[in-house]
Amino acid sequence: MKRKSSLISHQMSSQRKNIVILAIISLALGVAITSQAALLAEAVQRIFVEKASFSSVVMLLGILLAVMAVRTLLSYGNGKVGLQMAASAKTNMRAVVLQNLTHASMPSTLRGQTGGKVSIALDAVDEADSYFSQYMPRMMEAAIIPILILAVTFIQHANTGFIMLFTAPFIPMFMILVGLKTKNKSEEKYAQLAEFSGTFLDSLQGLVTLKIFGRAHRQQQEIERSSLGYRDATMGILKIAFTNTFMLESIVMLSIGIVALELAIQLLVFKSMTFHTAFLVLLLVPEFYSLLKNTGTAFHSGRTSMGAVRKVEQMLAETSSRSAQTEGEEGEYTSDRNDRMAQPEGSRTAYTEVIPMPPSIELDNVRFRYAPDSFELVAGRISLGPGEHIAIVGKSGSGKTTLLHLIAGLLKPASGAVLVNGSLLSQYDETAWFERVSYITQHPYIFAGTFAENIAIGAGRKVSRAEIEQAAEEAGLAAVAAQLEQGFDTFVGEGGRGLSGGEKQRLALARAFLKRPAIILFDEPTVGLDLHTERVLQRSIATLAKTATMITVAHRLYTIQHADNILFMDNGVLVDSGRHDELLERLPQYAEMVDVQRKGGLA
């Protein structure tokens, strides 16, 4: 999906007022520069050529100092407006990035490295500062002041004006060539930074695992490689910057030298001009080239910023393209089912307003593949009734969790559809859908914070302390919290550091009790727990499931036996479904799996 306008152009359109202020200040600054040169030339003419007394030029010198002060204030004002533009633009761009990440579809959220996304949201957006704080003020000055100086120069001495007119284009030409190279290098730099950030964060989060498996040294080498890659990309940009500065200085010095030579010949050889005129022109020429040179330096910074902003745009475009692709697939499916669907194509309906809870769920010839030539999941037509307990079973790697993710809306089918009460799941508002769903895995994520804060996450609203404690009681967590010195205010580390597996599971269940979902998804959270903890969790799960549809990736035989409907997966194919006794009779693979579990003591 092609973005209609870039982030930069969008920010520029929202800052028209500041741009007008920049133009006014730049025009006033141009007048101040030419006035300063004229007053200085007049002062030098009177003092050193006409030998005028000091008292006769006091007024002139006072006006000159006043103009110089005004010029300084105008330069400060230009920079101040640029900084305000940069601050506003960065705030808006970061808001766009965060809003995009917050409202992105679940499949988009699951893709990529967290460190890379953080790098884009922070570092890449910060790098856009120089575009607004330096590039825009300098470009506005370059668009107004050199023209004003050139006009004054032509009035004073046309030959110098033609020299300036001939040499000036070399600076922007060189700026364009260097800027294109800088933009490419900048994109490379931020790609390296995103890789480095992602690798570094992954290493920190998995440091214990790396140490246990003796991979810490190799990961250190990987971080070093990413760091060196970022360093090389940064040094490449600095190399271009130094080359740019050297070439601009060379062009400026050569141009000023040509003008000075021409003025000297006119003044000393041909005696065709006065000292006042020659000195005034000689004061204006460096100002002219200095502005162009500063613009060249700002242009380099602007191109660097453009590379950073381009990385932000790529991330936004990738998310948008995935959403568009998903909507396109949904649209095709909807058009094939117009006789069954009441909703128009592409509509988004608030889930809570339409669907009774708990809902019925239907899989209609769903196919999914993670990547070309990889594992493929195939499911035909299957209906799951409201309030049922559904178990998904099969060998390891048969596609159980993938099927659960498709039902949950965490993954989008490549073809076919997941229907909720006869309507496409993807047609309903994603936020409203997940407000009705709880998904509890074997390793629920615990955020850095207190017990109470981690439980309150499940509500999605402001809740009282009493509600939090009640949810903990129902999940069997109250006894655990009572043993801690600070109770529910006890701080737990990121990822649940300091908590046992059973405590993490109970905390996740407490979130679900606070949320009261209509659909509960389990990836058999009781596997690997001690018998007492498992019984506590099973009682809590049974209580929670009384008013909800429960779908479980099941490993325990007793979980499977009590299910209302069992979905049997084999090599990515949904082979059959039915109750425990029915599958035992008609499905040999299922009977074999049950027999193995009985012999293994897993019943």
N, C-alpha and C positions, 0 to 999 in steps of 0.2 A: 504494500500500500504506500503510495508516494505521498509524502507530506506536502500540503498545499503551500505552506510557508515555513521557512526555517525559524528556529528559535531566535536568531539574531534579528531578523526582519520583524518578527512579532514584538520583540522587546523594543525595537526602534519605533514602531508604530505607537507603542504605549507611552513613549517618552517625547512626543512632539513638542511639548511645552519646554522641556529642557533643551531640546535641539534649537528652538527659536531663541532661547536665552543665550546659548552658545554662539549663535550667529550674531546677535546684537553685541555681545561682549567682544567677539573677534573683530567686528567692524570698528568698534571703539578702540580696540587695541591697535589696529592698523593705523587709525588716525593718530593715536598717541606715539607710535613708532616713527611715523613720518614727521610729526611735529617735533619730536625730540631731536631727530637728525637735523631738521631745519634750524631749530633754536641753537643747537650745538655748533653748527656750521656758522651761524650768524655771530655767536659769541667769539669763536676762534677768529673770525674775520675782523671783528672790531678790536679784540685785544692784541692779536699778534701781527695783523696786517695794517690796520688803521691806527694802531697804538693809542686807542681810546683809553681814558682814565677808568679806574675801577668803579668809581661812583656812577659813571654813566652807563655801566652795564649791570649794575646791581639788580635792577628790575628784571632785566633779561635773564640773569642767572636764577633769580627767584622763580620766574615762570618755568625755566628749564627744570629746576628741582621739583616743582609742582607736577609737571608733566611726567617726569620720571617716577614720582610717587604714584600717580594715577596709573601709569603703565604697570607698575609692580602690583597694584591692587587688582587691575584687570586680569593680569596673568594668574594671580592667586584665585580670583573668581572663576576663571576658566577651569582651573584645576579642581576647584571645589565643586563646581557643577558636574564635572566628569566623575568625581568620586561619588557624588549623590546618584548619578546615573548607574554607576557600577554597583553600588550597594542595592539599589532598587532592582536592577536586572538580575543580580545573583539571588536575591530573595525570591523573585518571581520564578526564575529558572529552577531553583532548588525546590520550590513548591510544586512546579510541574513534574519534576522527577519523582518526588515523594508521592504525589497524587497518582502518578502513573504506576509506581510500585505498589501502592496501596490498593488501587482499583484494577490492577492487572488480573487476568484470569488465573486460576490456580495452576494450570499447566505452565504458564509463563513464569509464575513465581517460583516454581520448583526447578526451573532451568538455570544454569550458570552458577558461578561462584559468588558467595556472599561478599567476599573481599573485593571482587571486581566491581560489584554494584555500589559498595560503599565508596570505593575510589572514584567512581564516576560522580556520585552524588556530592562528594566533598571536594576532592582535588580538581576534577575536570571543571566543575562549576566555578570554583575559586579562580581558576586560570583565566576565566572569561573577564576577570576584573580589568586587565590591561586594555581590552578592546574598548571599553566604555570610559575608563579613567585616563587613558593616554591616546589611544588611536583616534577616537571620535573628536576630542578637543583639538588635536593636532591637525586632523583632516579638515575640520571646520576653519581653522586658522589658515591652512594652506589654500583653501578655496576662496578666501577673501583677501587676506593681507598681501600675499605676493602680487596679486593683480593691482592692488592699490599702489604698492611700491613701484611696480613696473610702469604704471601710468604716470606717476610723478617723475620717474627716471626718463621716460620718453619726452616729457615736457622740458626737462632740464637739459638732456643730452641724448639725442636719438640714437647715435652710434652705440652707446653703452646699452641702451634698451634693446637694440637688435642682438648684441652679443648675449645678453641675458636671455632673450627669447630663443636664441639658437642653442645655448648650453643647458638651459633648464630642463628640457625633455629627457636628457640623459639620466637624470636622477629618478624620475618615476619609472622609466623603462627598466633601470637596474632594480628598482624596488619591486616591480612586478615579477621579474625573473627570480629574484631571491625569495620573494614572498611565496611563490608557488612551491619552491623547494622546501621552505620552512614549514608550510602547511602539511606537506607529506611527511616530513620528519616529525612534526608535532603529533600527527595521528599515530605514527609508529611509537613515539614516546609514550603516549597514553595507553596504547595497547600493551606495551611492556609494563607500565605501571599497574594496569589492571591485573595482568598475569602475576606480577610480583605480589600485589596485595592479596589476591586470591590464594596463592601458594602459601604465603606467610600466615594468613588466618586459618587455613586448613591445617597447617602444621601445629599452630597453637591449640586448636580445638582437639586435635588427635595426638597430642604430644605423648600421653600415657601409652596409647596403642603403639606409636612409633618406637618408644623405648622398649616395650615388652617384646616386640618382634625384631629388635635390633636394627631398625631402619632409620634411627635418628640421624646417624652420620650421613646416610645417603640423602635424606631429606634436607639436611644442612647444605649439602652440595647443590641440591636443586634450588634452594633459596638463594645461594650464592650465584648460581647461574642466572636466575631471574633478576637479581640485583645488578649483576654486571651488564645484563642486557638493557636494563633501564638506564644505567650509568652511560653506556655507549650511546643510547638514543639521545640522552640529555646533552652529552658532550658534542654530538653531531649538530644539535641546534645551536650550541654556543659557538662552535666553529663557524657556522654560517653567520651568526651574529657578528663575530669579530671580523670576518671577511667583509660583511656588509658595511660595518663601520669604517674599515680601512678604505674601501672603494669610494664610499660617499665622501669621506674626508679628502681623498685624492681628487675627485671630481670638483668639489667645492674650492679647494686651494687652487687648482688649475684655472677654474673659471674666474675666480677673483684676481688671479695673477694676470690673465688676459685683459680684464677690465682695467686693472691698475696700469698696465703697460700702455694701453690705448689712451687713458687719461693723461699719463705722463707725456706722451708724444704730443697730444693736443695742447697741453698746458705749457710745456717747456720748448718744444721744437716749433710747432706751428703757431703757438700763442693765440689760439683761436677761442679760448674759453678762460673765464676768470677763476681765481683760486676758490672763491666761495662756491661756485657751481661744481668744480672738480671735487672739493672736499665733501660737499653735500652728497654727490653721487657716490663717492667712495664710502661714505657712512651708510648709505642705503643698500649698496650691493651686498655686503656681508650679512645684513639683516635678511635680505631676500634669500640668499643661499642657505643661511642658518635655519630659516623656517622650513625650506625644502629638505634639508638634511635631517632635522628633527622629525619631520613627517616620515622620512625613510626609516628612521629608527622606530618610530611608533608603528609604522606599517609592519615591520618585522614582528613587533610584539602583538599586533593585531592578528597576523597570520598564525602565530603560535596559539593565540586564544581561539581562533577559528578551528584549529585542529582539535583543541579540547572540546569545543562546543559540538563539533562534528561527532565525537564519540558519544556525547549525550544524545544527539539526534538519532544516532544509529540504534542506541538502546531503546529509545521511544518508538522508533520506526519498526524495530523487530517485534516489539510487543503489539503494536498496532496491526502489523501484517499478520501475526498469528491470530489476533482477534478477528480480522477480516476474513482470513482463511476459514476459521471455525464457523463464522456466520455464513459464509458462502456454502460450506458443506451442509449446514443446518437448513439453509434456504432450499438447496436441491432436494433434501430429504422431505422438507415440508411440502414442496410442490408435488411430490409423488404421493402425498398422503392427504390431499385437500379434502377428500371425501370423509376422512376420519377426524381431521383436526379443525377445531373451531377458531384457532388463533390465526391471524394473518402472518405472512412470512416476515421474519425479522423482528416481530414484536417482542417487547420485554414486559412481563407482567409481574406485579408484586406477588410473591409466592404466598404470603400469609393471607392475602385477600381472596384467593381463588381455591386453594387446595385444602380439603379437610385433612385433619391429622389423626392418626398416622395414615399416610397415603398408600396406594397400591403402586407397585413398580413393575415395569415390563421391559424386557430386553427384546429388541426386534432386529434379528440378524446382525448383531454387532461384530465388527472386525476391528482389530487394533494391532499396530506394529510400531515398535519403538524406533526402528530405523530400517531402511531397505535391506533385504537379505538377512533379517534378524528374526528373533522369536515373534510369532504371530498368534494372537488370540482370536478364536472364532466361537461365537455363541449364537445359536439359532433363536427360536421364539420361546421365551419363558416368562411366566407371570409370578410375581411375588405378592401375596395378599397383605392387606393392612394389618399390622399388629402381629404378624407371624414371626417366628424365630427361624431364620434361614442360616444354614451351615454350608460353607463352601469347603470342600474336601478334595484331596488328591495328593499325589506324590510331590516332593519338593521340586520346584521349577516347573510345575504344571500350569501356572498362571493364576493361582488363587488370589494373590494380593493384587495382581493387575486387574482381575475382574472386580474385586472390591473397590479399587480406585475408579474404575469406570462407572460403577453404580453410584459412588459417592460424588462423581463430578470432578474428581481430581485429574482425570484424564478424559480426553475427548475421543470418541470413536472415529476411525478413518472412514467407516461406512456403517450404515444401520443407525440405530438410535436407542437411547435410554429414555423411556417414557414414564412420566409420573402422572397417575390418574388419566392416562390416555393422551397427555400432552408432552411435548419434548421437554426434557429436563433443562436443556440449554436455553430454552425460550424464557425461562423464569429468571428473575433477578438473582444473581449469584450470591450477593450478600444476604438476602432474605432466605435463600436456600440453606446456606451454611449456619444461619441462626437456628435452624431446626435440626441440625445434624451434629452428632458428637462422634469423633473418631478416636478410639483409644488403641494405641499400638503397644507392642511389647516394651518399647523404649520411649515413653512420652517425654516431650521436651519440657524441662523445668527452667524457668527464667531466674536470673539473679534477682532476689528479692525475698520477702518474708513468705511464710506459709499462707497467711491470709491473702496477700497480694496475688500469689499464684493461683489460689482457688478462685478469687474474684474475677480472674481473666475469663472464666467460663461463662459468666453472666452476660457480658456485653453491655452492661448497664451499671448504674450505681446500686450497690447492695449494702445492706446493713451488716454489722458485725454478727448479729444474731443469725442472719441468713447464712453467712459463711460458716459459722459454727454448726448450724443444723445440717448443712451439706456435708461437712466433715464427719459429723456423727453418723450420718447415713452411709458414708463410704468407709466407716471403720477407721478413720484417721484421728478421731478425737482423743483416743487413748494414747496414741503416739505423741500428739501435741502436748498432752497433759504431762508427759514425762520430761519435756524439754524445759529448760530454765526460763525461757521467755515465751513459752507456749506458741500461740499462732503468730507472734511477732518475731519468732526465731528466723534468722536470715539463712537462706540456702544459696549455695553457689550456682553459677551459670551451668546449665545442663544437669542440675540436681546434685552437684557435688556435695557429699556428706549424707545423702539419702540412700537407703537400700533400694533394691529393685521393687520390693513389695510396697515400700512407702511411696515411691514414685507412682506406682499403679493406683494406689489409694488416693493420692493427690489428684491424679487425672480423673478418677471416678467422682471425686468431690466436685470437680469442675462440672461434670455431667449432671450431677444431682442439682447443682445450682442452676444449670441451664434448662433442665427438664426437656430434653430433645424428643422429637417425634421419631427420629431414626438414629439408631446407635450402631456404629460399625466397630467391630472388634477384630484385631489381628491376634487372637487367642492370647490375652495378656497374662494368663495364669501359668503358662509354660515356664518351668524352671524355678518356680517359687516353692517354699516349704509348705507342708500340708496345712498348717494352721492359717497362714496368710492366704493360701489358695481358697480355703473354706470361707474366710471373711469376704474375700473378693467375690466368690460365687454367690453368696447371699446378697451382697450389694448389687451385683449385676442382675440377679433375679428380680429384686425390688424395682430397679430402674427400668427393666424391660416390660413391666406390667402395662405401661401406657405407651409403648413405642414398638416400632418394627426393629428387630435386632438381627443384624447380618454379621456372622462370625466366620472368619477363616479358622476352621476348627482342626485341632490336632488330637484332642482327647476324645476317647470313644463315648464317655458319658455325655459329653457336650453334643456329639453327633446324634446319639440315640434319642435325645429329647427334642430334637429340632422338628419343626412343622414341615420343613421342606429342605432337602439336601441337594446341593448342586455338586455333581462329581466332575472334576476337571482331569484331563489326561493329555499331556503334550500340547497345551494351549487350546484344547477343544473342550467345550462344555458337552460331555458325552450324554449325560442323562440327569434327571432330577426326580425326586419323589421322597417318600418317607423311608425310614430306616429299613423296615421289614420289606417294603416293595423293592428297594434296590438290592437287598440281599438275595431275593428270588430271581431277579431278571438281569443283574449286572455282575458277571464273574469278577471283574476287576475290583469292584467295591467289596464283594465278599472276601476276596483275597486280602485286601487292605485291612478289613475288620479282623480277619483271622490272625494276621501278623501282629496287630495291636494287642489282641487278647493273649497271644503267646508271649508277647513282650511285657505284659503286665501294665499296659497303659490304660486299661479300662477303669 
